[in-house]
Amino acid sequence: MKDLSPSDLKTILHSKRANLYYLEYCRVMQKDGRVLYLTEAKKEDQYFNIPIANTTVLLLGNGTSITQAAVRMLAQAGVLVGFSGGGGTPLYSGNAVEWFTPQSEYRPTEYLQGWLSFWFDDEKRLNAAKQFQAARIAYLSKVWGKDKDLKSEGFNLDDNNIQTALVTFDKRTTDAKKPSDLLLTEAQLTKVLYKFAANNTQLKDFTRQHQSTDKANDFLNHGNYLAYGLAATTLWVLGIPHGFAVMHGKTRRGALVFDIADLIKDAIVLPWAFICAKENATEQEFRQQCLQAFTDHKALDFMFEQVKLVALQGKSEPGVHD
């Protein structure tokens, strides 16, 4: 088989790619010019193909290994590779939160230069954070307004408490003087959304606990990490380092990933975490539902659009595409 060039493997834009994989208890390898994963069965080993040209993120969980040749092909195709614990959380490499970013080409410079043109100015950086918060609510309204499955589960914006919370959120976001004001406002809105979702799915006495073992909290953690994968992909493709956050803290490594992931978490991860918990779904069923919702509502596309918009701040977009 003729070897594919890196440019051939990047034919599908990252924002249009359909797949995000989480694998466990398998071996990832290169075979006959393809990336496969091998699972051990009682009678015979089984090989499964990974369509790397149509994949954004590969998360390797418990009991996994990967060959150097497979990493080389994944890098050529522009796939981010991360190592995580069971079920996709926590994300780690060694003992630190990291992504293995392919180094086979130079990233574009236009978006980084645009980002840095405002990032060192406190007021402009705060305005960028406000733009993301406004986009977050617009996306929430769009998804909950058109998703028939969410509507059938009672997730809509007609609830009086949510309407009041959104009005308050908009006013406090506009009036915010520093990033901590935005974080407080965000926390207050999320608390209302958690309460609404818990009541809607009859999950009594729900409390957000990142270390909890109940299904709703587990699914929230899991879904959030999926969103982090999409955010990390967006930033890597556009060449913007994860440390240049606008809201989650200038000294927190990787904080910009959290800023970008927040664009879609409330709209998609939050409701499906509660719905799947109510239905006693498995971790795999929740993951499949979450990834399908990301695809249906073009979550990755939306992330790219918003980051580009903030990076260019009204300038005409350069001829660089993801």
C-alpha positions as CSV (number, residue, x, y, z in Angstrom):
1,M,0.0,0.0,0.0
2,K,1.3,3.4,-0.9
3,D,2.2,5.6,2.1
4,L,-0.1,8.6,2.5
5,S,1.5,12.0,3.0
6,P,0.6,14.2,6.0
7,S,-1.3,16.5,3.7
8,D,-3.4,13.6,2.5
9,L,-4.3,12.6,6.1
10,K,-5.4,16.2,6.9
11,T,-7.9,16.4,4.0
12,I,-10.9,16.5,6.5
13,L,-10.9,19.8,8.5
14,H,-10.8,19.2,12.2
15,S,-14.0,21.1,12.7
16,K,-15.7,18.7,10.4
17,R,-14.3,15.4,11.8
18,A,-16.8,13.0,13.3
19,N,-14.8,10.9,15.7
20,L,-13.5,11.2,19.3
21,Y,-12.3,7.8,20.6
22,Y,-11.9,6.5,24.1
23,L,-10.1,3.1,24.3
24,E,-9.3,0.8,27.2
25,Y,-7.8,-2.7,27.6
26,C,-6.3,-2.8,24.1
27,R,-3.1,-2.2,22.2
28,V,-3.0,0.5,19.5
29,M,-0.6,-0.2,16.6
30,Q,0.2,0.5,13.0
31,K,-0.4,-2.3,10.5
32,D,-0.4,-2.1,6.7
33,G,-0.5,1.6,6.7
34,R,-3.4,1.9,9.1
35,V,-3.8,2.5,12.8
36,L,-5.6,-0.4,14.5
37,Y,-6.4,-1.4,18.0
38,L,-6.1,-5.0,19.2
39,T,-8.3,-6.6,21.8
40,E,-7.7,-10.0,23.3
41,A,-10.6,-12.4,23.1
42,K,-10.8,-16.0,24.4
43,K,-10.7,-17.7,21.0
44,E,-8.8,-15.1,18.9
45,D,-7.5,-11.6,18.9
46,Q,-9.6,-9.0,17.2
47,Y,-8.4,-6.0,15.2
48,F,-10.4,-2.8,14.7
49,N,-9.5,0.1,12.4
50,I,-9.4,3.7,13.6
51,P,-10.2,6.1,10.8
52,I,-7.5,8.6,11.8
53,A,-8.2,11.2,9.0
54,N,-11.7,11.6,10.4
55,T,-10.7,11.7,14.1
56,T,-9.9,14.6,16.4
57,V,-8.9,13.1,19.7
58,L,-7.8,9.6,20.9
59,L,-8.0,9.0,24.6
60,L,-6.3,6.0,26.0
61,G,-7.6,4.7,29.3
62,N,-6.8,1.8,31.6
63,G,-4.9,-1.2,30.2
64,T,-3.8,0.4,27.0
65,S,-0.5,0.7,25.1
66,I,0.5,2.3,21.9
67,T,3.4,1.8,19.4
68,Q,5.8,4.4,18.2
69,A,4.6,3.8,14.6
70,A,1.0,4.4,15.6
71,V,1.9,7.7,17.3
72,R,3.8,8.7,14.1
73,M,0.7,8.1,11.9
74,L,-1.6,9.8,14.4
75,A,0.7,12.8,14.4
76,Q,0.7,12.9,10.6
77,A,-3.1,13.0,10.6
78,G,-3.2,15.7,13.3
79,V,-4.9,13.6,15.9
80,L,-4.4,14.6,19.6
81,V,-3.5,11.7,21.8
82,G,-4.2,11.8,25.6
83,F,-3.8,9.3,28.4
84,S,-6.5,9.1,31.0
85,G,-7.9,7.1,33.9
86,G,-10.8,4.8,33.6
87,G,-13.8,6.2,31.8
88,G,-11.8,9.1,30.4
89,T,-11.1,10.8,33.7
90,P,-8.8,12.2,35.0
91,L,-6.7,13.2,32.0
92,Y,-3.0,12.8,32.7
93,S,0.4,12.0,31.2
94,G,2.8,10.9,33.9
95,N,1.6,13.0,36.7
96,A,0.6,16.2,34.9
97,V,-2.3,17.3,32.7
98,E,-0.9,17.2,29.1
99,W,-1.8,16.6,25.5
100,F,0.6,15.0,23.1
101,T,0.5,17.6,20.3
102,P,1.7,16.5,16.9
103,Q,4.8,18.3,15.8
104,S,4.8,17.4,12.1
105,E,4.1,20.9,10.8
106,Y,4.1,24.5,11.9
107,R,0.8,25.8,13.3
108,P,-0.7,29.0,11.7
109,T,0.4,32.3,13.3
110,E,-2.5,34.6,12.5
111,Y,-4.7,33.5,15.3
112,L,-2.0,33.5,17.9
113,Q,-0.9,37.0,16.8
114,G,-4.5,38.2,17.0
115,W,-4.9,36.7,20.4
116,L,-1.8,38.3,21.8
117,S,-2.7,41.6,20.3
118,F,-5.4,42.0,23.1
119,W,-4.4,39.4,25.7
120,F,-1.9,41.7,27.6
121,D,-4.6,44.4,28.0
122,D,-6.7,43.6,31.1
123,E,-9.8,45.3,29.7
124,K,-9.6,43.7,26.3
125,R,-9.0,40.3,27.8
126,L,-12.1,40.8,30.0
127,N,-14.2,41.8,27.0
128,A,-13.1,38.6,25.2
129,A,-14.2,36.6,28.2
130,K,-17.6,38.4,28.1
131,Q,-17.9,37.5,24.4
132,F,-17.4,33.8,25.2
133,Q,-20.0,34.0,28.0
134,A,-22.6,35.6,25.6
135,A,-21.8,32.9,23.0
136,R,-22.3,30.3,25.6
137,I,-25.8,31.4,26.4
138,A,-26.6,31.8,22.7
139,Y,-25.5,28.2,22.1
140,L,-27.5,27.0,25.1
141,S,-30.6,28.7,23.8
142,K,-30.1,27.3,20.3
143,V,-29.5,23.7,21.4
144,W,-32.3,23.6,23.9
145,G,-34.6,25.3,21.5
146,K,-34.2,22.8,18.6
147,D,-33.3,19.5,20.2
148,K,-36.4,17.4,20.2
149,D,-34.9,14.7,22.5
150,L,-34.1,17.4,25.1
151,K,-37.5,19.0,24.8
152,S,-39.2,15.6,25.3
153,E,-37.2,15.3,28.6
154,G,-38.4,18.8,29.7
155,F,-35.3,20.7,28.9
156,N,-36.3,24.1,27.5
157,L,-35.9,27.7,28.4
158,D,-39.5,28.5,29.3
159,D,-38.9,27.8,33.0
160,N,-39.3,31.0,35.0
161,N,-36.3,30.3,37.2
162,I,-34.1,29.8,34.2
163,Q,-35.4,32.9,32.5
164,T,-34.7,35.0,35.7
165,A,-31.3,33.4,36.0
166,L,-30.4,34.2,32.4
167,V,-31.5,37.9,32.8
168,T,-29.4,38.2,35.9
169,F,-26.5,36.4,34.2
170,D,-26.6,38.9,31.3
171,K,-26.7,41.9,33.5
172,R,-23.9,40.7,35.8
173,T,-21.7,39.7,32.9
174,T,-22.1,43.1,31.3
175,D,-21.3,44.8,34.7
176,A,-18.3,42.6,35.5
177,K,-15.1,44.5,36.3
178,K,-12.7,41.5,36.5
179,P,-12.6,37.8,35.6
180,S,-13.5,36.7,39.2
181,D,-16.8,38.5,38.7
182,L,-17.5,36.4,35.6
183,L,-16.5,33.2,37.4
184,L,-18.9,34.0,40.3
185,T,-21.7,34.8,37.9
186,E,-21.1,31.6,35.9
187,A,-21.2,29.5,39.1
188,Q,-24.5,31.1,40.1
189,L,-26.1,30.3,36.7
190,T,-24.7,26.7,36.7
191,K,-26.2,26.1,40.1
192,V,-29.6,27.1,38.8
193,L,-29.2,24.8,35.8
194,Y,-28.1,21.9,38.1
195,K,-31.2,22.4,40.2
196,F,-33.4,22.6,37.2
197,A,-31.9,19.4,35.7
198,A,-32.1,17.5,38.9
199,N,-35.8,18.4,39.5
200,N,-36.5,17.7,35.8
201,T,-35.1,14.2,36.1
202,Q,-36.3,13.4,39.7
203,L,-32.8,13.2,41.1
204,K,-33.4,14.3,44.6
205,D,-30.7,15.9,46.8
206,F,-28.2,16.4,44.0
207,T,-25.0,18.1,44.9
208,R,-22.2,18.7,42.5
209,Q,-19.2,16.7,43.8
210,H,-16.2,16.2,41.5
211,Q,-15.1,13.2,43.6
212,S,-18.6,11.7,43.9
213,T,-19.5,8.2,42.7
214,D,-23.2,8.9,41.8
215,K,-24.0,8.6,38.2
216,A,-25.0,12.2,37.5
217,N,-21.7,13.5,38.9
218,D,-19.7,10.8,37.1
219,F,-21.4,11.6,33.8
220,L,-20.8,15.3,34.3
221,N,-17.1,14.7,34.9
222,H,-16.9,12.3,31.9
223,G,-18.7,14.7,29.5
224,N,-16.7,17.7,30.6
225,Y,-13.5,15.8,29.7
226,L,-14.9,15.1,26.3
227,A,-15.6,18.8,25.9
228,Y,-12.0,19.5,27.0
229,G,-10.8,17.2,24.2
230,L,-12.7,19.3,21.6
231,A,-11.4,22.5,23.1
232,A,-7.8,21.3,23.1
233,T,-8.2,20.3,19.5
234,T,-9.6,23.7,18.5
235,L,-6.7,25.6,20.2
236,W,-4.0,23.3,18.8
237,V,-5.3,23.5,15.2
238,L,-5.5,27.3,15.4
239,G,-2.1,27.5,17.1
240,I,-3.1,29.2,20.3
241,P,-1.3,28.0,23.5
242,H,-3.6,26.7,26.3
243,G,-2.0,29.1,28.8
244,F,-3.5,32.3,27.4
245,A,-6.8,32.1,29.2
246,V,-9.3,34.9,29.4
247,M,-11.3,33.8,32.4
248,H,-10.0,30.8,34.3
249,G,-6.7,32.3,35.5
250,K,-3.6,33.6,33.8
251,T,-1.2,31.4,35.8
252,R,-3.2,28.1,35.4
253,R,-1.6,25.9,32.8
254,G,-4.3,24.8,30.3
255,A,-6.9,27.2,31.5
256,L,-7.9,28.4,28.0
257,V,-9.1,24.8,27.4
258,F,-11.6,25.3,30.2
259,D,-12.7,28.6,28.8
260,I,-13.4,27.1,25.4
261,A,-15.0,23.9,26.8
262,D,-17.5,26.1,28.7
263,L,-19.0,27.2,25.4
264,I,-20.8,23.8,25.1
265,K,-20.9,22.2,28.5
266,D,-24.2,23.7,29.8
267,A,-26.0,23.1,26.5
268,I,-25.1,19.5,25.9
269,V,-23.1,17.8,28.7
270,L,-25.2,19.0,31.6
271,P,-28.7,17.9,30.4
272,W,-27.5,14.5,29.0
273,A,-25.6,13.7,32.2
274,F,-28.8,14.0,34.2
275,I,-31.0,12.2,31.6
276,C,-28.6,9.3,31.3
277,A,-28.3,9.1,35.1
278,K,-32.1,8.9,35.4
279,E,-32.2,6.1,32.8
280,N,-29.3,4.3,34.6
281,A,-27.3,4.3,31.4
282,T,-23.9,2.8,31.2
283,E,-20.8,4.9,30.9
284,Q,-20.5,3.9,27.2
285,E,-24.1,4.7,26.5
286,F,-23.7,8.2,28.0
287,R,-20.5,8.8,26.0
288,Q,-22.1,7.7,22.8
289,Q,-25.1,10.0,23.5
290,C,-22.8,12.9,24.3
291,L,-20.6,12.5,21.2
292,Q,-23.7,12.2,19.0
293,A,-25.1,15.4,20.5
294,F,-21.7,17.1,19.8
295,T,-22.0,16.1,16.1
296,D,-25.7,16.9,15.8
297,H,-25.2,20.5,17.1
298,K,-21.8,21.0,15.5
299,A,-20.1,21.7,18.7
300,L,-16.6,21.6,17.3
301,D,-17.6,23.9,14.5
302,F,-19.0,26.4,17.0
303,M,-15.8,26.3,19.1
304,F,-13.8,27.1,16.0
305,E,-16.1,30.0,15.0
306,Q,-16.0,31.6,18.4
307,V,-12.2,31.3,18.9
308,K,-11.6,32.7,15.5
309,L,-14.0,35.6,16.1
310,V,-12.3,36.5,19.4
311,A,-8.8,36.1,18.0
312,L,-9.4,38.3,15.0
313,Q,-11.5,40.9,16.9
314,G,-13.3,42.1,13.8
315,K,-10.4,41.9,11.3
316,S,-10.9,40.2,8.0
317,E,-10.2,36.5,8.4
318,P,-6.8,35.3,6.9
319,G,-6.6,32.6,4.4
320,V,-5.9,30.0,7.0
321,H,-8.3,27.2,7.7
322,D,-8.3,24.5,10.3
